[in-house]
Amino acid sequence: MQAAIPVFPGTWSDRDCEWALQQVGIQSRRVWHRDPASFERDELVVLPGGFSYGDYLRCGAIARFSPVMDAVRDHAAAGGLVIGICNGFQILCEAGLLPGVLMTNASLSFICRDVDLRVENAGSAFTSRYATGQVVRMPIAHHGGNYFTDDDTLARIEGGGQVAFRYCAPDGTLREDANPNGSCNAIAGIFNEARTVLGMMPHPERLADPALGGTDGRAMFDGLVEALS
């Protein structure tokens, strides 16, 4: 089992993702954004968090033009698994691999803390180890995590089961004060239509071991082992 982790100028969660993958037996390789790249059909591609190109223009707006993104698009088009975490989610949206955009947090401030998430769809390789409706805890660390899209696209995402996670209260209810960044419909993560591409603002790799204070993120990586086996 193998994963590829594209690295852009300003990426800084690649080592965290590499470590979390190693814990479940997935070996990874880092791919510099300007190097020629191609991915095996059964290889997981992980776009990690950070501040690619210093988040100039918009978060992920410059990284979408990096040469490695051509290989990411080809991999996704062939049905390969792709996950974008935090800045990776922003890049996937800017690259057109996921609908919508991540805007500046409603508070206009950087937010770094653990949040509660409700699993909305357990029918994917990324979420198969969770139960639909389950509440999990993961950390966020972003300034631009406010998910937005137009009404028609939002209706299509909701109707097609493409919402993966929502911000929620500890009991699973949706409340305004439980939405840390103002995302529409409290969306914290979405799939593409085939559910082979996932973008999410929370960091599962940062709560994947008891030493980190929790293991709710570990289930995602365990599920990916099954999908890649």
N, C-alpha and C positions, 0 to 999 in steps of 0.2 A: 504494500500500500504506500502510495506516495502522494505528496502535495507539492504544489509550487506556490511561492509567495512573491509576487512582484513587489519590487522596492523602488520607490520614487524619492527624489530629493525632499527631505522633510518627513519621510515615513519613520515612525519610531515604535510601532507595536509589532514589528515583524519578529523580533526575538520572543516576545510573549506568545505569539501564535505558534512559533516553532516549538517552544517548550510545551504548550498545551497539546499539540499534535503528538509530540514524542511520548507523552504520558499514556496515550492510547495505542501506541505502536505504529503511528503514521510518520514515516520519514519525510522530511521536507527539504526543498532546495529553494534558495532565494534567487530571484531573477531580477537583475538590474534593468530598469525600465527602458534603457536604450539598446540593450543587447538583443540580437535576434532570438526569438523564442517561439516554441511550439509546445503544445501540451498533449500528453497521451489521453486517449478517450476516457480511461478510467482514473485519471488523475484529478485530484481536487485542487482548484485554484482559489487561493485566499488573498483577497485585497485587504491589507491590515489598516489599522488606524494610524493617525498622525496628522501632519499638516503639509500635504504634498504641495510643493512650490510655494510654501508659506501661506497657503490659502488666499493668494492674490486673485483678483477678479471675483470669483466665487469659489467656495470649497470644491475642489475636484475639477474645476473648469479647465485648468491647464493640463492636468494629468490625463484627461481623456484623450489628448492628442499624442501621448507618448507611444512610441512604436510597439511596446508590449501589449497595448490595448487592442491592436489588430488580432493578436493571437488569442486574447481573452474573448473577443467577439466571436472568433471562429470556434473556439471551444464551446461557448454557450450555444451557438447555432447548431453544433453537432450533438447537443444534449449533455455536454459535460457539466459537472457540478461546479458552481462558482458561488462563493460567499464574500460579501463585502461588509466589513465591520467598521462602523463610525466613518472615518474618511473614505474607506472602501465603499460604503453605501453611497456617499456623496458622489464618488467617481462613477459608480454604476449608473446612477441617475443622469449625470452629465453626459455619459457615453451613450445613453438611450437604451441601455440594457434593462432598466427598470423605469417605470413611469413616475412622473412627479419630480420634485426638487426639494432639497434641504435648505431652508432659509435660516437666517439668524434667529436665535432663541427669542421668544416673545419678551423675555426679561431683559434682553440686550446684554446679557452677562454670560460668562463662561460658567458651566455647571459641572461639578465633579462630585458625585455621590452615588450610593447604591439606590436603585429604584425597584419597585415591584412591577412585574410584567404578567399579563395574562396570556397564556398560549391560546391562540385563536384557531390554529389549524395544525393538527398533529400528523397530517397525511403527507409528509415529505421526508426526504432523506435527512434533512436537518433537524426535524422536530419529532421524529418517530419514537424517540425515547421519552417524550413528554406525553401528557394527556391533554386533549382539548379542554380548555377551562382551567387548567392547572395554573397556579400562581407561583412564579419563581422570582428570584432576586438576582440582579446583575448590576454592575456598575456602569455609569455613563461618565463621559468626560468630553464635553463638546461646547462649542459656541454657536454652531450652526446645525442644530438637530431638529429644527421645526419643519416637519414634513408637510408639504402642500402640493395639491394638484387641483385641476378643475373639477367641477361637479360631475360631469359625464364620466371622466376617468375614475373618479372616486367611486361612483356607483358601480362601474365595471369591476374595479378591484374588490369592492365589498361583495358584490354578487357572485364573483368568480372564486371566492375563497382564497384570495391572494394576500390577505392580511395575516401575517405570521404571529406578531406580538402586538399588544397594546399596553400602554402605561395604565396602571390601575392602583387602587388602594390595596392594602394587605388582604382584605377579604374578597378581592376580585372585582369589586364594583368600580365603575368608571366615574371619577369625580374630577372636577376642574383642578382642584388642588393636588391631584395625583399626577397631573400631566405636567412634566417639568419644563417643557419647552414650547408648548402651544400647538403641537402637531394636530392637524385636523383628524378628527375621530380618534384622538389619542394614539395614533399609529406609531409604533416603535420599530416595526420591521415588516417588509413585504416580499412576496415572491413574484417571479415572472409567471406567465400563464401556465407554463409546464411545471412549475415548482422545482426547477433545477437551478435557479439563480435566487439567492436570498441576499437582501440588504437589510442591515439592522444597525441602529445606533448604539445600543448597549454592547458591552464587551464580555462575551461568554468565556473568553480565554483568561479573564482576570478573576473568575470565581470557578476554577476547575480543580481545586485541590484544597483539602482542609487547612493547609498552612496559609492559604490566601484568605481564609475566613468563610469559606463556603464552597459548595460543589455543584450548585445549580447549573453552571455552564458546562460541566463535564458531560452531562447527558447528551448534549449536542454532538460532541466529538465521539462519544460511544456510538451514537446512531450513524455517524458518517463511516465509522469502521465497518459496520454491517453493510452499508450501501456500497462500499468500495471493495468488499471481500468477494 
